[in-house]
């Protein structure tokens, strides 16, 4: 990551954890989720 990159911040105050996801990771998560809904990559 570089200065100015957009990120998704996820906080868990109980565990005292802050996770930083770059947008590419968010894209991969969304694509993977939609593939499971649609039955895989062959569609």
Sine and cosine of phi, psi and omega as CSV:
sin_phi,cos_phi,sin_psi,cos_psi,sin_omega,cos_omega
0.00,0.00,0.44,-0.90,0.01,-1.00
-0.79,-0.61,0.30,-0.95,0.06,-1.00
-0.83,0.56,0.75,-0.66,0.02,-1.00
1.00,-0.09,-0.20,0.98,0.04,-1.00
-0.91,0.42,0.60,-0.80,0.05,-1.00
-0.99,0.12,0.62,-0.78,-0.03,-1.00
-0.64,-0.77,0.30,-0.95,0.16,-0.99
-0.95,-0.30,0.83,-0.55,0.05,-1.00
-0.99,-0.16,0.74,-0.67,0.04,-1.00
-0.83,-0.56,0.84,-0.54,-0.04,-1.00
-0.90,-0.43,0.65,-0.76,0.14,-0.99
-0.83,-0.56,1.00,-0.07,-0.08,-1.00
-0.91,0.42,-0.48,0.88,0.02,-1.00
-0.91,0.42,-0.70,0.72,0.01,-1.00
-1.00,0.08,-0.13,0.99,-0.03,-1.00
0.85,0.53,0.76,0.64,-0.04,-1.00
-0.80,-0.59,0.67,-0.74,0.13,-0.99
-0.83,-0.56,0.84,-0.54,-0.01,-1.00
-0.93,-0.36,0.69,-0.72,0.02,-1.00
-0.93,-0.36,0.88,-0.47,0.04,-1.00
-0.95,-0.32,0.85,-0.53,0.14,-0.99
-0.93,0.36,0.34,-0.94,-0.06,-1.00
-0.86,0.51,-0.54,0.84,0.03,-1.00
-0.88,0.47,-0.61,0.79,0.04,-1.00
-0.93,0.37,-0.64,0.77,0.04,-1.00
-0.89,0.45,-0.69,0.73,0.06,-1.00
-0.84,0.53,-0.71,0.71,-0.01,-1.00
-0.89,0.45,-0.64,0.77,0.02,-1.00
-0.91,0.42,-0.69,0.73,-0.01,-1.00
-0.92,0.39,-0.69,0.72,0.02,-1.00
-0.88,0.48,-0.71,0.70,0.02,-1.00
-0.87,0.49,-0.66,0.75,0.02,-1.00
-0.90,0.43,-0.72,0.70,-0.01,-1.00
-0.91,0.40,-0.56,0.83,0.07,-1.00
-0.88,0.47,-0.62,0.79,0.03,-1.00
-0.92,0.38,-0.56,0.83,0.02,-1.00
-0.94,0.33,-0.58,0.82,-0.09,-1.00
-0.99,-0.10,0.00,1.00,0.07,-1.00
1.00,0.01,0.37,0.93,0.08,-1.00
0.94,-0.35,-0.11,-0.99,-0.10,-1.00
-0.99,0.14,-0.23,0.97,-0.11,-0.99
-0.97,0.25,-0.11,0.99,-0.05,-1.00
-0.99,0.11,0.00,0.00,0.00,0.00
